Amino acid sequence: MSILDNVQNLMLLEQLVSGNVVSVNISALSNILHKHRNTIKKKVDKIFEHAILNRPIYPFLGLYKLYPLLVVLQCHLPDNQKIIKWVKEDPYIFAAFTSRQGEYDHLLFIYHKSITSYQLWVDSLSSILQVEYGVAKDDATLVCHSAYFSNQLMIKYSPHSGIYLLEKDFEEQGKLTINEHDFDSADLQIMKCLVSGQGIKINEKLLCQKTGLHRKTVEKRITTLHNEGLIGRPVCRFSKFFVPPNYVLTYSLFEIKKNYRTIQKQIIEDPHIPIALKIHHEQYNLLIFGNHRTIGDHLLWEENYRKRFPHSFGRAYITYLSPKMTISFDQQIVSMCLIKEKIGRLQGKELRKSINPT
């Protein structure tokens, strides 16, 4: 029996992943950074107020086990606010952008259990859009193209790596302004702590109240969730998951002809790359999500790789996604919808058993 086949475990997971029982430990940050508690609190408040980081959560790493399929969907979406509302609320879409690619004008990033479940979801969209969102029939049939990748072939997962880019920007420019907030070195130190899981605490008393579990039971089950690879340590993340504010996200497919392992090692060390996957798609065998200040910076970055590894890079398919192109970017929606759906299904089973014990 899976640990996630237990309602109490799922309710515990829901509280952890939602961040309801997690908060910044001001005193711990004060001790780590040797600064006054009030100074730390004011700076933390500003970081959240200006939407630079989100408040702390336990990352649901089990999402990639339960939804091993990553689908990148190019589609044409009518200029319709009802459809945009669906994009932001759908339990499988974790990011969406406007992006002109031939006949398509939007790019969606989607998690699913399998190709079969994804295709059944696509088949149901017309009905969902019409019935649940009131979209006219003519607008409810989507023209789209899908590319399939495996989350199980992830070679790098470092959503916090962008903090090192911000640190470099600060060092080079002598200042840093994000979302109308002027940074100083203390702000960066606080952010480096929070994105790496330092200075964050869990309210075990509240967690026990929410789940009805004893404190020792809660501690053991959290340890089990960690050991099973279902959750990571509590962290704060950028407001757009792994993309620092004001940075351009690149979605890139590369053909690596040789030196794959050497290039992979370099990718793991590269702060511009938060996530990378090994793929088999047409002629491409490497997918990279990258962070760059400008398109020009990305072009220089790619040129540098091609010079360092001559004759290793073949074709490339690169899409630039700026902050202004972002419709939604929230992995938490997918994580929370999945957990809540599993809770509802198990509670339904228990209710049926109580009604009909045989």
C-alpha positions as CSV (number, residue, x, y, z in Angstrom):
1,M,0.0,0.0,0.0
2,S,1.4,3.4,-1.0
3,I,1.9,6.0,1.7
4,L,-0.4,8.2,-0.4
5,D,-3.3,5.7,-0.1
6,N,-3.9,7.0,3.4
7,V,-6.3,9.9,4.0
8,Q,-4.4,11.2,7.1
9,N,-1.1,11.2,5.2
10,L,-2.7,13.1,2.4
11,M,-4.2,15.6,4.8
12,L,-0.8,16.0,6.4
13,L,0.7,16.5,2.9
14,E,-1.9,19.0,2.0
15,Q,-1.0,21.2,5.0
16,L,2.7,21.0,4.3
17,V,2.5,21.7,0.5
18,S,0.0,24.5,0.9
19,G,2.3,26.3,3.3
20,N,-0.5,26.7,5.9
21,V,1.7,25.4,8.7
22,V,5.0,26.8,7.5
23,S,6.5,30.3,8.1
24,V,9.7,32.2,8.1
25,N,11.7,31.9,11.3
26,I,12.7,35.5,12.0
27,S,14.8,34.6,15.0
28,A,16.7,31.9,13.2
29,L,17.5,34.3,10.3
30,S,18.6,36.9,12.8
31,N,21.1,34.4,14.3
32,I,22.3,33.1,10.9
33,L,22.9,36.6,9.5
34,H,23.9,38.4,12.8
35,K,21.3,41.1,12.3
36,H,18.7,42.5,14.5
37,R,15.4,40.7,14.5
38,N,13.3,43.8,13.6
39,T,15.6,44.5,10.6
40,I,15.1,40.9,9.3
41,K,11.4,41.1,9.7
42,K,11.0,44.3,7.8
43,K,13.1,43.0,5.0
44,V,11.3,39.7,4.8
45,D,8.0,41.5,4.7
46,K,9.2,43.7,1.8
47,I,10.4,40.6,-0.1
48,F,6.9,39.1,0.1
49,E,5.1,42.4,-0.4
50,H,6.9,43.1,-3.7
51,A,6.2,39.5,-4.9
52,I,9.9,38.6,-5.3
53,L,9.5,35.3,-3.4
54,N,6.4,33.4,-2.4
55,R,5.8,32.4,1.2
56,P,7.4,29.1,2.3
57,I,6.0,25.7,1.4
58,Y,7.1,22.1,1.4
59,P,7.8,21.3,-2.3
60,F,5.7,18.3,-3.5
61,L,8.4,16.3,-5.3
62,G,6.0,13.4,-5.6
63,L,4.3,15.3,-8.3
64,Y,6.9,14.1,-10.8
65,K,6.2,10.5,-9.8
66,L,2.5,10.7,-10.0
67,Y,2.6,12.9,-13.1
68,P,5.6,11.6,-15.0
69,L,4.5,13.1,-18.3
70,L,5.4,16.7,-19.3
71,V,3.4,18.0,-22.3
72,V,4.4,21.1,-24.1
73,L,1.3,22.2,-25.9
74,Q,1.3,24.7,-28.8
75,C,-2.2,25.9,-29.4
76,H,-4.4,28.6,-30.8
77,L,-6.6,30.2,-28.1
78,P,-9.3,32.7,-29.0
79,D,-9.1,36.1,-27.4
80,N,-11.6,35.1,-24.7
81,Q,-11.4,35.9,-21.0
82,K,-13.4,32.7,-20.2
83,I,-10.7,30.6,-21.8
84,I,-7.9,32.5,-19.9
85,K,-9.8,31.8,-16.7
86,W,-9.8,28.1,-17.6
87,V,-6.1,28.2,-18.3
88,K,-5.4,29.6,-14.8
89,E,-7.7,27.2,-13.0
90,D,-7.1,23.9,-14.9
91,P,-5.6,21.2,-12.5
92,Y,-3.0,20.1,-15.1
93,I,-1.6,23.4,-16.5
94,F,1.3,24.7,-14.5
95,A,2.4,27.5,-16.9
96,A,0.9,29.3,-19.8
97,F,2.3,32.0,-22.2
98,T,1.4,33.9,-25.2
99,S,3.8,32.8,-27.9
100,R,3.5,33.2,-31.6
101,Q,4.7,30.0,-33.3
102,G,3.3,29.7,-36.9
103,E,-0.5,29.1,-36.6
104,Y,-0.3,28.8,-32.8
105,D,-0.3,31.8,-30.4
106,H,-0.1,30.2,-27.0
107,L,2.3,27.8,-25.2
108,L,1.0,25.6,-22.3
109,F,3.1,23.4,-20.0
110,I,1.1,20.5,-18.6
111,Y,1.7,17.6,-16.3
112,H,-0.2,14.3,-16.7
113,K,-0.1,10.7,-15.5
114,S,0.2,9.2,-19.0
115,I,-0.3,9.9,-22.7
116,T,-3.7,8.2,-22.4
117,S,-4.8,10.4,-19.5
118,Y,-3.6,13.4,-21.4
119,Q,-5.5,12.5,-24.6
120,L,-8.6,11.8,-22.6
121,W,-8.2,15.3,-21.0
122,V,-7.9,16.9,-24.5
123,D,-11.0,15.0,-25.6
124,S,-12.9,16.4,-22.7
125,L,-11.8,20.1,-23.1
126,S,-14.5,21.2,-25.5
127,S,-17.2,20.0,-23.1
128,I,-15.4,21.5,-20.0
129,L,-15.0,24.9,-21.7
130,Q,-18.7,25.0,-22.8
131,V,-20.3,23.6,-19.6
132,E,-18.1,24.9,-16.9
133,Y,-16.8,28.2,-18.4
134,G,-19.6,29.1,-20.8
135,V,-17.4,29.3,-23.8
136,A,-19.2,29.3,-27.2
137,K,-19.0,26.0,-29.1
138,D,-17.0,27.6,-32.0
139,D,-14.3,28.7,-29.5
140,A,-14.2,25.5,-27.5
141,T,-12.4,23.4,-30.0
142,L,-8.7,23.9,-29.7
143,V,-6.2,23.6,-32.6
144,C,-3.0,22.3,-31.0
145,H,0.3,20.4,-31.3
146,S,1.7,18.4,-28.4
147,A,5.3,17.4,-27.6
148,Y,5.8,14.7,-24.9
149,F,8.7,14.4,-22.4
150,S,9.4,12.4,-19.3
151,N,9.8,14.0,-15.9
152,Q,11.6,10.8,-14.9
153,L,14.5,11.7,-17.2
154,M,15.2,14.9,-15.4
155,I,18.9,15.5,-15.2
156,K,18.7,18.8,-13.2
157,Y,16.1,20.2,-10.8
158,S,17.3,23.3,-9.1
159,P,14.4,25.9,-9.0
160,H,16.4,28.2,-6.7
161,S,19.5,28.5,-9.0
162,G,18.2,31.9,-10.2
163,I,19.2,33.5,-6.9
164,Y,22.9,33.2,-8.0
165,L,22.0,35.2,-11.1
166,L,20.5,38.0,-9.0
167,E,23.5,37.9,-6.7
168,K,25.8,38.3,-9.8
169,D,23.6,41.2,-11.1
170,F,24.0,43.0,-7.7
171,E,27.7,42.5,-7.7
172,E,28.2,43.7,-11.3
173,Q,25.8,46.7,-11.1
174,G,26.3,47.7,-7.5
175,K,22.5,47.8,-7.1
176,L,19.4,45.8,-7.9
177,T,15.8,46.9,-8.2
178,I,13.1,44.3,-8.6
179,N,9.4,45.1,-8.7
180,E,10.1,48.7,-7.5
181,H,12.1,47.4,-4.5
182,D,15.8,48.5,-4.1
183,F,17.9,45.6,-2.9
184,D,20.9,45.7,-0.6
185,S,23.3,42.9,0.3
186,A,21.2,41.9,3.4
187,D,18.1,41.4,1.2
188,L,20.1,39.0,-1.0
189,Q,21.5,37.1,2.1
190,I,17.9,36.7,3.4
191,M,16.7,35.4,0.0
192,K,19.6,33.0,-0.3
193,C,18.6,31.5,3.0
194,L,14.9,31.2,2.2
195,V,15.3,29.6,-1.2
196,S,17.7,27.1,0.2
197,G,15.5,26.2,3.2
198,Q,17.3,28.1,6.0
199,G,15.3,30.2,8.4
200,I,11.9,28.4,7.9
201,K,9.9,26.7,10.6
202,I,6.9,24.4,10.9
203,N,4.0,25.0,13.3
204,E,3.6,21.4,14.6
205,K,0.9,22.3,17.1
206,L,-1.3,23.8,14.3
207,L,-0.4,20.8,12.1
208,C,-1.6,18.4,14.8
209,Q,-4.9,20.4,15.1
210,K,-5.4,20.4,11.3
211,T,-4.8,16.6,10.9
212,G,-5.9,15.2,14.3
213,L,-2.6,13.4,14.6
214,H,-0.3,13.3,17.7
215,R,3.0,15.3,17.5
216,K,5.2,12.2,17.4
217,T,3.1,10.7,14.7
218,V,3.3,13.9,12.7
219,E,7.1,13.9,13.0
220,K,7.4,10.3,11.9
221,R,5.1,10.7,8.9
222,I,7.0,13.8,7.7
223,T,10.2,11.9,8.0
224,T,8.6,9.1,5.9
225,L,7.4,11.6,3.3
226,H,11.0,12.9,3.1
227,N,12.5,9.4,2.8
228,E,10.1,8.4,0.1
229,G,11.1,11.4,-1.9
230,L,7.6,12.9,-1.9
231,I,8.5,16.2,-0.3
232,G,11.7,18.4,0.0
233,R,12.7,20.6,2.8
234,P,10.6,23.7,3.2
235,V,11.7,26.6,1.0
236,C,10.5,29.9,-0.5
237,R,10.4,30.0,-4.3
238,F,10.3,32.8,-6.8
239,S,6.8,34.1,-7.6
240,K,7.1,32.3,-11.0
241,F,8.4,29.0,-9.7
242,F,12.0,28.9,-11.0
243,V,12.2,32.2,-12.9
244,P,13.6,35.2,-11.1
245,P,11.6,38.4,-11.5
246,N,12.3,40.4,-14.8
247,Y,14.2,37.5,-16.3
248,V,13.4,35.9,-19.7
249,L,12.6,32.2,-19.6
250,T,13.9,30.1,-22.5
251,Y,12.4,26.8,-23.5
252,S,15.1,25.2,-25.6
253,L,15.5,21.9,-27.4
254,F,19.1,21.0,-28.4
255,E,20.7,18.3,-30.5
256,I,23.8,17.2,-28.7
257,K,26.0,15.2,-31.2
258,K,28.9,14.4,-28.8
259,N,30.3,15.1,-25.3
260,Y,26.8,14.7,-23.8
261,R,28.0,13.7,-20.4
262,T,30.5,16.5,-20.2
263,I,27.9,19.0,-21.3
264,Q,25.5,17.5,-18.8
265,K,28.0,18.1,-15.9
266,Q,28.4,21.7,-17.0
267,I,24.6,22.1,-17.1
268,I,24.3,20.9,-13.5
269,E,26.8,23.6,-12.4
270,D,25.2,26.4,-14.6
271,P,23.0,28.8,-12.6
272,H,21.3,29.9,-15.8
273,I,19.6,26.4,-15.9
274,P,17.1,25.5,-13.2
275,I,15.7,22.5,-14.9
276,A,16.9,20.1,-17.7
277,L,15.7,16.9,-19.1
278,K,17.1,14.2,-21.3
279,I,14.7,13.7,-24.2
280,H,14.1,11.9,-27.4
281,H,12.1,14.2,-29.6
282,E,12.7,14.4,-33.4
283,Q,16.4,15.2,-33.6
284,Y,16.7,16.7,-30.2
285,N,18.0,14.9,-27.1
286,L,18.2,17.7,-24.4
287,L,15.5,20.0,-23.1
288,I,16.6,23.1,-21.1
289,F,14.6,25.7,-19.2
290,G,16.9,28.7,-18.9
291,N,16.9,32.1,-17.2
292,H,18.5,35.1,-18.8
293,R,18.2,38.9,-18.3
294,T,17.7,39.5,-22.1
295,I,17.5,37.6,-25.3
296,G,21.0,39.0,-26.1
297,D,22.4,37.5,-22.9
298,H,21.0,34.1,-24.0
299,L,22.5,34.4,-27.4
300,L,25.9,35.0,-25.8
301,W,25.4,32.2,-23.4
302,E,24.6,29.7,-26.2
303,E,27.6,31.0,-28.3
304,N,29.8,30.4,-25.3
305,Y,28.7,26.7,-25.0
306,R,29.2,26.1,-28.8
307,K,32.7,27.5,-28.5
308,R,33.6,25.5,-25.5
309,F,32.2,22.3,-27.0
310,P,33.0,22.6,-30.8
311,H,31.0,20.3,-33.1
312,S,29.0,19.1,-30.1
313,F,25.8,21.1,-30.6
314,G,23.7,20.5,-33.7
315,R,20.2,22.0,-34.2
316,A,18.4,24.0,-31.6
317,Y,14.7,25.0,-31.2
318,I,14.5,28.0,-28.8
319,T,11.4,29.9,-27.6
320,Y,11.8,33.1,-25.6
321,L,9.1,33.8,-22.9
322,S,9.3,37.2,-21.3
323,P,7.4,38.3,-18.2
324,K,4.9,40.2,-20.3
325,M,4.0,37.0,-22.2
326,T,3.2,35.1,-19.0
327,I,-0.5,34.2,-18.4
328,S,0.1,32.0,-15.4
329,F,3.0,30.2,-13.8
330,D,2.0,28.3,-10.7
331,Q,3.0,24.7,-10.1
332,Q,1.2,24.8,-6.7
333,I,-2.1,24.7,-8.5
334,V,-1.3,21.3,-10.0
335,S,0.2,20.0,-6.7
336,M,-2.8,21.1,-4.6
337,C,-5.4,19.9,-7.1
338,L,-3.8,16.5,-7.2
339,I,-3.6,16.1,-3.4
340,K,-7.2,17.3,-2.9
341,E,-8.4,15.0,-5.7
342,K,-6.8,12.0,-4.0
343,I,-8.2,13.0,-0.6
344,G,-11.7,13.2,-2.1
345,R,-11.5,9.9,-3.8
346,L,-10.3,8.1,-0.7
347,Q,-12.9,9.7,1.5
348,G,-15.5,8.6,-1.1
349,K,-14.3,5.0,-0.8
350,E,-14.5,5.1,3.0
351,L,-18.0,6.6,2.8
352,R,-19.1,3.8,0.4
353,K,-17.6,1.2,2.8
354,S,-19.5,2.6,5.8
355,I,-22.7,2.5,3.9
356,N,-22.2,-0.9,2.4
357,P,-19.7,-2.8,4.6
358,T,-19.9,-6.0,2.6
